[in-house]
Amino acid sequence: MTFKSRKYLFSFIYSIFRLCKKDPLISAAILILAASAYAYEVKVARPNYTYKGAPQIQNWQQPFHWFRTLRNDDFMLGYSDLRGNPLWVSYKINKVNAQSKRLSRPQRFSKDWRTINPVTHQDYLHSGYDRGHMAPNYAISRLYGKQAQLDTFLMSNITPQKPKLNQKLWQRLEYVEINYFTQLGKDIWVYTGPIFDSNIQRLKNAWNVEIPDAFFKIYALPSTSNKPKLLAFLIPQHVKGNEPLTRFLTTVDKIEQLTGLDFFSDLPDDLENQLESKVRPARWNLNKVANLPSQY
């Protein structure tokens, strides 16, 4: 949002405030509308952007696990202003239509006006870290269009990644998910995000951005039996980039332990415990694509 846009927004809010002071009926109407909008957001809109429940915080006494939910055009995330990172991002992918237009990549990343922590494009300059997309540019732009692509270039969707991770191994995994995993079913749901340990490190030019130690990806393939297939990866910052993807397989339980988040909370507890404790790559034909080369 530009300075001029913010000025108009604040002016509009101030005008509404003055109207409310003059007329209690207007105040009541605005409160009802605001409550209705919030109820729609929480009960209707947000559930459409996650699978089997949005990630939940396991321990509210840990401030570094707190997040605010930000809904974008066709993906959603939980943002930590304390860390200057998204803690989780959720999106849905399916087969890319061969006729869909390939959009040009924006040249810069944009500050997200919704965040309290004002992370900018310049904060990453000369830091030794790439601006790593969590909701991927390629898949989101091909599936959902220009506005969704622009939303992936908001800094709230970005986290520090080492170049060999971002440009090689992470790129390979994103390529596999959109070109191979989507062949397994109608829709694939993805949860992804950073993992931090207790040794806090921050970008040298921006102390408001914490550097993750690793990253996770969780894939869910829904089924008619309400027993989805799950696949999870745990990938450290420091990789060569040509390692087989199978090396980084893990369980959802392990990711929950490291992130302090609870995934798929809407599943029955017994089924959730069963699915999240297993590593089953054969169901995803992972061996066939685990050693594909990177594009860079």
Residue pairs with C-beta under 8 A, 6 or more apart in sequence:
1 9
1 113
6 113
16 30
19 26
20 26
20 27
20 30
41 71
45 71
46 54
46 69
46 71
46 76
47 54
49 71
49 74
49 75
49 76
49 90
49 91
49 92
50 76
50 90
50 189
51 90
51 92
51 189
51 220
51 222
51 228
51 264
52 220
52 228
52 264
52 265
52 266
52 267
53 263
53 264
53 265
53 266
53 267
54 69
54 76
54 78
54 90
55 78
55 87
55 88
55 90
55 191
55 261
55 262
55 263
55 265
56 261
56 262
56 265
57 65
57 66
57 67
57 260
57 261
57 262
58 65
58 256
58 260
58 261
58 262
59 65
59 260
60 66
62 260
63 82
64 80
64 82
64 83
64 196
65 80
65 87
65 259
65 260
65 261
66 80
66 82
67 78
67 79
67 80
67 86
67 87
67 88
68 78
68 79
68 81
68 114
69 76
69 77
69 78
69 79
70 76
70 77
70 78
70 79
70 112
70 114
70 115
70 156
72 135
72 148
72 151
72 152
72 154
72 157
73 144
73 145
73 147
73 148
73 150
73 151
74 91
74 92
74 140
74 143
74 144
74 148
74 151
75 89
75 90
75 91
75 135
75 140
75 148
75 151
75 152
75 157
76 89
76 90
76 91
77 86
77 87
77 88
77 89
77 90
77 134
77 135
77 156
77 157
78 86
78 87
78 88
78 89
78 193
79 85
79 86
79 87
79 112
79 114
79 115
79 156
80 86
80 87
81 115
81 116
81 117
82 117
83 194
83 196
83 209
83 210
84 117
84 119
84 206
84 208
84 209
84 210
85 159
85 160
85 193
85 194
85 209
85 210
85 212
86 134
86 156
86 157
86 158
86 159
86 193
86 194
87 193
87 194
87 259
87 261
88 191
88 192
88 193
88 259
88 261
89 134
89 135
89 157
89 191
89 192
89 193
90 189
90 190
90 191
91 135
91 139
91 140
91 189
91 190
92 187
92 188
92 189
92 190
93 139
93 143
93 177
93 178
93 181
93 182
93 187
93 188
93 190
94 143
94 182
94 186
94 187
94 188
95 182
95 183
96 139
96 142
96 143
96 178
96 179
96 182
97 142
100 142
100 143
102 141
102 142
103 141
103 142
103 145
103 146
103 149
105 137
106 149
106 150
106 153
108 121
108 153
109 120
109 121
109 131
109 153
109 154
109 155
109 158
110 121
110 150
110 153
110 154
110 155
111 118
111 119
111 120
111 121
111 154
111 155
112 119
112 154
112 155
112 156
114 156
115 155
115 156
117 208
118 208
119 155
119 156
119 158
119 206
119 208
119 209
120 155
121 131
121 155
122 205
123 155
123 203
123 205
123 206
123 208
123 209
124 130
124 131
124 158
124 160
124 203
124 205
124 206
124 209
125 205
126 205
127 160
127 203
127 204
127 205
127 206
128 162
129 160
129 161
129 162
129 163
129 203
129 211
130 160
130 161
130 162
130 163
130 166
130 167
131 155
131 158
131 160
131 161
132 158
132 159
132 160
132 161
132 165
132 166
132 170
132 215
133 152
133 157
133 158
134 157
134 158
134 159
134 192
134 193
135 151
135 152
135 157
135 192
136 152
136 174
136 178
137 149
137 152
137 153
138 174
138 178
139 174
139 177
139 178
140 148
140 149
140 151
140 152
141 148
141 149
141 152
142 178
151 157
159 193
159 194
159 212
159 215
160 203
160 209
160 211
160 212
161 170
161 212
161 215
161 237
162 237
162 238
162 239
164 238
164 239
164 240
164 241
165 215
165 235
165 237
165 238
165 239
165 241
167 241
167 294
167 296
168 239
168 240
168 241
168 242
168 294
168 296
169 235
169 239
169 241
169 242
169 243
169 245
169 294
170 215
170 235
171 294
171 295
171 296
172 241
172 245
172 292
172 293
172 294
173 217
173 233
173 235
173 245
175 292
175 295
176 245
176 289
176 292
177 188
177 190
177 217
177 219
180 285
180 288
180 289
181 188
181 219
181 221
181 284
182 188
184 221
184 229
184 284
184 285
185 221
185 222
185 223
186 222
187 222
188 219
188 220
188 221
189 219
189 220
189 221
189 222
190 217
190 218
190 219
190 220
191 216
191 217
191 218
191 220
191 263
192 215
192 216
192 217
192 218
193 215
193 216
193 259
194 212
194 214
194 215
194 216
195 212
195 213
195 214
195 215
195 216
195 234
195 255
195 258
195 259
196 210
196 212
196 213
197 213
199 213
200 210
201 210
201 211
202 208
202 209
202 210
202 211
203 209
203 211
211 237
212 237
213 236
213 237
214 234
214 235
214 236
214 237
214 258
215 234
215 235
215 237
216 232
216 233
216 234
216 235
216 250
216 255
216 258
216 259
217 232
217 233
217 235
218 230
218 231
218 232
218 233
218 252
218 255
218 263
219 230
219 231
219 232
219 284
220 228
220 229
220 230
220 264
221 228
221 229
221 230
221 283
221 284
222 228
223 229
226 271
227 271
227 275
228 264
228 275
229 280
229 283
229 284
230 252
230 264
230 275
230 276
230 278
230 280
231 249
231 280
231 281
231 283
231 284
231 286
232 249
232 250
232 251
232 252
232 254
232 255
232 279
233 245
233 248
233 249
233 250
234 248
234 250
234 254
234 255
234 258
235 248
241 294
242 293
242 294
244 290
244 291
245 286
245 289
245 290
245 291
246 281
246 286
246 287
246 290
249 279
249 281
249 286
250 279
251 276
251 277
251 278
251 279
252 263
252 264
252 275
252 276
252 277
253 276
253 277
255 261
255 263
256 262
256 263
256 276
263 276
264 272
264 275
264 276
265 272
267 275
281 287
